[in-house]
């Protein structure tokens, strides 16, 4: 029986792109790819032999782990402790910017997504929504309002984990996150894009 691996994606990343990357990186596994929506908070982690999460997916995973322990190996790419700059946990985006992003998504979603992809150095161009608009707006609100207490997380996980971030990430400050997670690997010349992180590890 193939090992079961879970991948939780990042905000506005098309599921087919996550599937492509996961298949390339994590072959010969029974893969489950999950879009980072409110429904993802109901995942049952005990079903999986290994767990991967990216960007917003890491924040969701942290929140699940707060109430549901797992000993599965964890691989977290561009991990988010708090996305907002005001919280001083490595996020570089202000709460005001996220509020503006929510408003722009409602009025001109495709244009807003493409501006986001470009500013975050993500290799996508949207012609249609990657998933439901309501879930995209929920994701921004989650990033704006949620944060992680590592003291709560640490007793809930095993000893096998990898935290990875790019030194050219425009959304997260790797050095500040390293102050909170000393084990994190800062990848030289890597951006926030998952492709950039995976090809450099």
Secondary structure, 3 states (H helix, E strand, C coil): CCCEEEEECCCCCCHHHHHHHHHHHCCCCEEEEECCCHHHHHCCHHHCCEEEEECHHHHHHHHHHHHCCECCEEEEECCCCECEHHHCCCECECHHHHHHHHHHHHHCHHHHHHHHHHHCCCCCCCCCCCCCHHHHHHHHHHHHHCECCHHHHHCCECCCEEEEEECCCCCECHHHHHHHCCCCEEECCCCCCHHHHHCCC
